[in-house]
Amino acid sequence: MSAYQPLLVRYRDFLPMDAETPILSLGEGSTPLVHAPNLAKQIGVAELWLKCESMNPTGSFKDRGMVLAVAKAKQAGAKCIMCASTGNTSSSAAAYARRAGLTAIVALPAGNVSMSKMAQTLMYGAKLLPVDGNFDAAMRLVREITDKLPIALVNSANPIRLEGQTTGAYEIVDDLGFVPDGVCLPIGNAGNLPAYWTGFKRYQEAGKSKGLPRMLGFEAEGCNAIMRGVPIENPETIATAIRVGNPVSWKKAEAARDESKGIIDCVSDPEILAMWRDLANVEGVFCEPASAAGVAGLKKMVAAGRSDKNGKYVAILTGHGLKDADNAKKAVGEVPAAVKAEFGAVRGWLESHL
Ligand SMILES: *Cc1c(COP(=O)(O)O)cnc(C)c1O
């Protein structure tokens, strides 16, 4: 028998479940915590682990909150769920809606979502609503619709989603057997950072762990609203998953930063892209560009003396590399030309390539 336990079973005592909540599952949670000694050395920290949230069923951490949000919506009798998304929330909503027998409507900023994410969402049979505007415009629209019509909101503004996301923190403590000094992650709508923080606090209150990490969150430079203290009208970054100019959970993220004596800062697109390549090249872990922002930020903070180089860190890799095949293709450049399928030709090729 498989040792896997559905997320809603494994952490039932820490989630707002009751006897009637359906146990929905596609195999979410229990994601690998990969030790990354090479990258730790390169960044200049004592220890680094990568929490590979890419290994969730739809390829991102969004599944942790979505499984609970959709289970609760189903329990409440909803027939239809809706969200605005930069891509990953939509795939997750679409998959769990299908599993639960509900309809998902997803509003996407037209022309601003990776092809892979769009295709994935459509494969799950969601109703796609491309909105003529950016994520923030799509979000405003979805809030209004779910306020006025009998459709359940499953964006991270739905507090149930963040409850589900606290489970990432429990897993880190359960796997490591201790609380890391710092947890770094990218910031888009800023829900994941406070969700992890809540998780660490709750585990400690329950007597399951001792101590708390510093929360280190990183926006992309072209949409560093929290860092600058003003919404960004035209957010820009290659990392589409965090291209958000007016984060939904802004205040919660600031509170978590302050309580944890943490940091919210930003990284440039070149820094994100360089770390994205390093994660794959140095440790064999392929995430999407947004996920690399957290690790790039850690590197920047350590170099600036703002984060302890003797610390033990966990980086949350929020989504899978194949989620953004378009940018991966651009990053690697030309695909090599074909070689004749003949020993002599390949020997020549080896001589010039090794
Ligand atoms: C949603 C998402 C983020 C941003 O998370 P927030 O909770 O919105 O801050 C980062 N990376 C990936 C891959 C995502 O899908």
The ligand as an ORCA input file, in Angstrom:
! r2SCAN-3c Opt
* xyz 0 1
  C       1.221     32.103     -7.417
  C       2.663     31.954     -7.622
  C       3.595     32.759     -6.961
  C       3.191     33.893     -6.068
  O       2.597     33.467     -4.871
  P       1.725     34.513     -4.037
  O       1.114     33.718     -2.940
  O       0.726     35.069     -4.983
  O       2.662     35.559     -3.551
  C       4.928     32.525     -7.165
  N       5.351     31.554     -7.993
  C       4.494     30.765     -8.651
  C       5.021     29.723     -9.568
  C       3.118     30.928     -8.491
  O       2.279     30.146     -9.154
*
